[in-house]
Amino acid sequence: MSPIGDIAGGPGAAAPAGPVTAAIRWIRCSVAPLGALMAGVTANVIGLHATIRLGVVGLTPSVLFLCLSPLLAMARRRPTQPAVPF
């Protein structure tokens, strides 16, 4: 089967990603205003600089997790050429 048939949704293609993408986008767009509201309330209560520091402290573990996980090495080993030539 040609890669073009897989992209076009021909036989053997994976399930369409449209509904999944739409659901993730809907969740992300509906949660973003709540995060902005929480950040605004936190900035009013403890101050802007303290809120930024709190955000940095909150994001640091996730960045460290991604940097120390094998995902970075997997991305570097990704083949640069397609498996099936056109």
BAGUTI-457508 format. One record per atom (N, C-alpha, C): residue in three letters; x, y, z. Coordinates in steps of 0.001 Angstrom, whole numbers, plus 524288, in hexadecimal, padded with zeros to 5 digits. Layout:
<atoms>
ALAXYZ
...
</atoms>
This chain:
<atoms>
MET803497FB5C80000
MET800008000080000
MET80367804CF80000
SER801F38088A7FCFD
SER8050A80D557FC9F
SER803F1810D780150
PRO807CE813F8802C4
PRO806EF8179F80716
PRO802A281B8B805E9
ILE801C481CAB800E5
ILE7FDAD820657FF8C
ILE7F84F81E2B800E0
GLY7F78D8191180024
GLY7F298816A380198
GLY7F1A7816E78076E
ASP7F5DF8166A80A85
ASP7F547816D28102E
ASP7F3D481C5B811C8
ILE7F6268203180F44
ILE7F5018259A810A0
ILE7EF67826FB80F22
ALA7EDB08250080AB3
ALA7E87B82654808D3
ALA7E4348234B80BA5
GLY7E5A681FA380EFA
GLY7E1B881CB4811DD
GLY7DFE3817E180EF8
GLY7E33E815BF80BAB
GLY7E1ED81113808B8
GLY7E1F780C4280C22
PRO7E180807A8809C6
PRO7E193802CE80CD1
PRO7E6AB8024580FD3
GLY7E64A800B481491
GLY7EADE80005817E7
GLY7EC73804EB81AC8
ALA7E9C28092B819F3
ALA7EB1880E0581CA4
ALA7E91E80DD382240
ALA7EB9F810D482586
ALA7EA098111E82B09
ALA7E4DD8140C82B7A
ALA7E289813BC83010
ALA7DD9F8168283104
ALA7DE8081C5B83062
PRO7DA9681F3382E9B
PRO7DB57824CF82DC6
PRO7DC7D827A0832DB
ALA7E02382B4183290
ALA7E1B782E208373A
ALA7DE8E83315837FC
GLY7DAFA8344B83480
GLY7D7F48391B834DF
GLY7D4E3839A9839E2
PRO7D1BD835B883B64
PRO7CEBF836418403C
PRO7D2338369C84513
VAL7D687833D184517
VAL7DA0D8340584995
VAL7DC8883967849F6
THR7DE4783B6E8458D
THR7E095840A08457D
THR7DCA5844B784730
ALA7D7DB8443F8455B
ALA7D3CE847FB846D3
ALA7D2A5847B484CAD
ALA7D28D8430A84EDE
ALA7D17D8427E8547B
ALA7D5E1844D9857B9
ILE7DAB8843DF85625
ILE7DF268461185909
ILE7DF2384C02858A0
ARG7DE0584E0885402
ARG7DDDB853B585350
ARG7D96D8561E8568A
TRP7D4F985380856CF
TRP7D09885580859DB
TRP7D1FB855A485FA9
ILE7D4748518486192
ILE7D5FE8515F86716
ILE7D9FF8559E86837
ARG7DDE185623864C9
ARG7E1F885A0B86597
ARG7DFB685F8F86590
CYS7DC44860A1861F0
CYS7DA0A865E88618B
CYS7D62886711865EB
SER7D3C88631386827
SER7D01F8640A86C6A
SER7D2EA8647C871AC
VAL7D790862468722B
VAL7DA6C8628D87711
VAL7DDD88677087753
ALA7DF8086974872E2
ALA7E2F986E06872CB
ALA7E0A9872C887595
PRO7DBB087428874BE
PRO7D995878A3877AA
PRO7D975877BB87D91
LEU7D89C872EA87F2E
LEU7D8B1871C8884D1
LEU7DE2C8728A8870A
GLY7E222870ED8841C
GLY7E784871C5885D2
GLY7E8E08778588615
ALA7E70387A8A8824B
ALA7E7FA8802F8825F
ALA7E541882BF88700
LEU7E0818810088827
LEU7DDA98832088CA5
LEU7E077881D7891BF
MET7E23B87CF689239
MET7E51A87B74896F5
MET7EA2F87E8A8977D
ALA7ECF187F6989320
ALA7F1C48827389350
ALA7F0B388811894E9
GLY7EC7088A4E892F8
GLY7EB1688F9C89476
GLY7E9C08901B89A35
VAL7E6C288C6A89C2B
VAL7E56288C818A1BE
VAL7EA3F88BC48A515
THR7ED9B888218A37D
THR7F270887388A671
THR7F5EF88C098A657
ALA7F64D88EA68A1E3
ALA7F97D893648A189
ALA7F749897B58A4FE
ASN7F2268980E8A570
ASN7EFD489C048A8E6
ASN7F0C289AC88AE9A
VAL7F0E5895BF8AFE8
VAL7F17B894438B569
VAL7F7278947D8B729
ILE7FAB8892178B432
ILE80029891CA8B606
ILE803E48953B8B2F2
GLY80225897C48AECE
GLY8057C89B388ABBC
GLY8073D898B68A69F
LEU8088C89C0A8A2F6
LEU809EC89A3589DBB
LEU80EFA8971B89DB6
HIS8130D8991E8A02E
HIS8181A896728A01A
HIS817D9891308A2E3
ALA81504890F78A727
ALA8147088C028A9EA
ALA81153888188A6A2
THR80D8A889FB8A3B2
THR80A81886838A04F
THR80DEA8845589BED
ILE811478879B899B1
ILE814D5885B3895A1
ILE81899881B3897E0
ARG81AA8882C089C85
ARG81E2687EED89F0D
ARG81B47879D58A020
LEU8166887A2E8A1CC
LEU813478757F8A2C8
LEU812788726189DC0
GLY811998751289976
GLY811098726C89474
GLY8160286FB9892C7
VAL81A6F8724489397
VAL81F7686FE589241
VAL8206F86B0A8958D
VAL81F5686B7389A97
VAL8200E866F089E15
VAL81C528628C89C95
GLY817A1863E889AE2
GLY813DE85FE889958
GLY8153C85D398943E
LEU817AB860088909D
LEU8190A85DC088B8D
LEU81E3E85AD688B97
THR821A985C0988F4C
THR826D8859A188F66
THR826AD853B188FA4
PRO823728513C892F1
PRO8236C84B7D892FE
PRO821DB8490788DC5
SER81E3484B6388B03
SER81CA38491D88601
SER820F5849A9881F3
VAL823BF84E0B881F9
VAL8281884EB887E59
VAL82C7384AE387FA2
LEU82DAC84A4588497
LEU831AD8467F8861F
LEU8301D840F6884B1
PHE82B3083FA88856B
PHE8295483A6A88404
PHE82A198396487E3B
LEU828B783D3187AF7
LEU8295B83C7A87554
LEU82F1083C49873BE
CYS8325483F7B8762D
CYS837DD83F7C874CD
CYS83AA483A8A8768A
LEU839038384A87ADC
LEU83B8F8339987CE3
LEU8391782E8887AE7
SER834C682EE68781A
SER8323D82A378760F
SER834DF82895870F3
PRO833D9823D786F2A
PRO8363E8221186A46
PRO833D98247B86560
LEU8301882804865E3
LEU82D9A82A518614E
LEU8316682D6785DF3
LEU83502830288605A
LEU838B68334585D66
LEU83C3882FC985A14
ALA83E1282B7C85C5A
ALA84150827D08595E
ALA83E308254185500
MET839368242E855FD
MET835ED821D5851E9
MET83524825A284D68
ALA8349582A9E84E87
ALA833E882E7B84A65
ALA838DF82F0F8472B
ARG83D5482E7D8499C
ARG8424782EE2846BD
ARG8433182A2984342
ARG8411F82595844B1
ARG841E3820D58419D
ARG83DE38204A83D46
ARG83A40823D283CDC
ARG8362A8237B838EB
ARG838A78239B8337E
PRO837098201983004
PRO839568201E82AC5
PRO837FB8251B827DC
THR83BAB826E1824B9
THR83AE482BBE821E6
THR8385182AD781CA1
GLN838908261681A9D
GLN83642824EB8158F
GLN831A38213981654
PRO82DC08218F812EC
PRO8294A81DFC81367
PRO82AFA818618124C
ALA8284C814AE814BC
ALA8299380F2F8141D
ALA8285780D5380E97
VAL8244F80F6D80C35
VAL822C680DEC806E5
VAL823E3812848034C
PRO82785811F57FF98
PRO828968165C7FC1B
PRO8240B817557F862
PHE8234881C247F6F1
PHE81F0981D937F373
PHE8206181C5C7EDE0
</atoms>
